[in-house]
Amino acid sequence: MERYGRADGVLVDSIGHLWAAFSPSSGETTLLNDESAAILEVLEAGESDTAGVCAALAEDSGIDAQEFVEAVAGGWPRLLEAGLVNRQTDTTAAW
């Protein structure tokens, strides 16, 4: 199971209808939509997997967690590429 953590030092700020996120690892600022910014907000509390992020978003919004699965799963590649999150692979899988 893959878990994700927010990269150290990431800064996120609202800019109108978008979000600006600065990654110290790349030295670049990336514009994000609401969904990606929400993922980073959830990860601020600690690392999680897709299901955990969806559950946190559901609890916060009152919307069913399944409604978030596609957006969250689809958001990981861009967040990883921008250096805003790190992938943590679970090495405790049973044999």
C-alpha positions as a Python dict, from the first residue, in 0.01 Angstrom:
ca = {
    (1, 'M'): (0, 0, 0),
    (2, 'E'): (135, 339, -92),
    (3, 'R'): (120, 620, 157),
    (4, 'Y'): (201, 982, 90),
    (5, 'G'): (341, 1256, 307),
    (6, 'R'): (357, 1628, 257),
    (7, 'A'): (713, 1732, 174),
    (8, 'D'): (896, 1932, 439),
    (9, 'G'): (871, 2308, 407),
    (10, 'V'): (586, 2316, 152),
    (11, 'L'): (397, 2646, 163),
    (12, 'V'): (41, 2679, 29),
    (13, 'D'): (-153, 3003, -14),
    (14, 'S'): (-478, 3102, -180),
    (15, 'I'): (-460, 3316, -494),
    (16, 'G'): (-813, 3394, -609),
    (17, 'H'): (-972, 3072, -735),
    (18, 'L'): (-642, 2882, -735),
    (19, 'W'): (-374, 2789, -485),
    (20, 'A'): (-2, 2854, -505),
    (21, 'A'): (222, 2589, -353),
    (22, 'F'): (596, 2638, -308),
    (23, 'S'): (825, 2334, -295),
    (24, 'P'): (1162, 2394, -129),
    (25, 'S'): (1300, 2077, -292),
    (26, 'S'): (1244, 2210, -644),
    (27, 'G'): (1251, 2583, -564),
    (28, 'E'): (940, 2625, -777),
    (29, 'T'): (587, 2746, -717),
    (30, 'T'): (302, 2547, -869),
    (31, 'L'): (-60, 2653, -917),
    (32, 'L'): (-309, 2401, -780),
    (33, 'N'): (-682, 2347, -796),
    (34, 'D'): (-897, 2313, -484),
    (35, 'E'): (-871, 1933, -480),
    (36, 'S'): (-491, 1927, -480),
    (37, 'A'): (-475, 2198, -214),
    (38, 'A'): (-719, 1996, -1),
    (39, 'I'): (-496, 1688, -31),
    (40, 'L'): (-199, 1891, 94),
    (41, 'E'): (-410, 2025, 381),
    (42, 'V'): (-502, 1672, 489),
    (43, 'L'): (-139, 1560, 466),
    (44, 'E'): (-35, 1846, 693),
    (45, 'A'): (-161, 1628, 981),
    (46, 'G'): (60, 1336, 873),
    (47, 'E'): (110, 1080, 600),
    (48, 'S'): (-186, 891, 458),
    (49, 'D'): (-303, 677, 170),
    (50, 'T'): (-574, 756, -86),
    (51, 'A'): (-850, 604, 128),
    (52, 'G'): (-739, 801, 435),
    (53, 'V'): (-730, 1130, 246),
    (54, 'C'): (-1076, 1060, 101),
    (55, 'A'): (-1210, 978, 448),
    (56, 'A'): (-1071, 1302, 590),
    (57, 'L'): (-1218, 1505, 306),
    (58, 'A'): (-1554, 1330, 352),
    (59, 'E'): (-1554, 1404, 724),
    (60, 'D'): (-1474, 1769, 660),
    (61, 'S'): (-1728, 1819, 381),
    (62, 'G'): (-2012, 1578, 462),
    (63, 'I'): (-1977, 1428, 112),
    (64, 'D'): (-1934, 1050, 68),
    (65, 'A'): (-1567, 947, 57),
    (66, 'Q'): (-1618, 760, -273),
    (67, 'E'): (-1685, 1094, -441),
    (68, 'F'): (-1321, 1193, -380),
    (69, 'V'): (-1141, 877, -492),
    (70, 'E'): (-1092, 972, -857),
    (71, 'A'): (-970, 1325, -781),
    (72, 'V'): (-734, 1214, -505),
    (73, 'A'): (-590, 917, -697),
    (74, 'G'): (-548, 1138, -1003),
    (75, 'G'): (-379, 1413, -802),
    (76, 'W'): (-82, 1211, -673),
    (77, 'P'): (128, 1217, -994),
    (78, 'R'): (120, 1596, -1024),
    (79, 'L'): (186, 1651, -654),
    (80, 'L'): (479, 1407, -666),
    (81, 'E'): (625, 1565, -979),
    (82, 'A'): (602, 1912, -824),
    (83, 'G'): (790, 1792, -514),
    (84, 'L'): (496, 1872, -287),
    (85, 'V'): (447, 1518, -156),
    (86, 'N'): (667, 1213, -99),
    (87, 'R'): (565, 853, -161),
    (88, 'Q'): (609, 610, 128),
    (89, 'T'): (585, 244, 23),
    (90, 'D'): (459, 6, 290),
    (91, 'T'): (732, -252, 344),
    (92, 'T'): (541, -446, 610),
    (93, 'A'): (330, -646, 364),
    (94, 'A'): (273, -1005, 465),
    (95, 'W'): (447, -1281, 271),
}
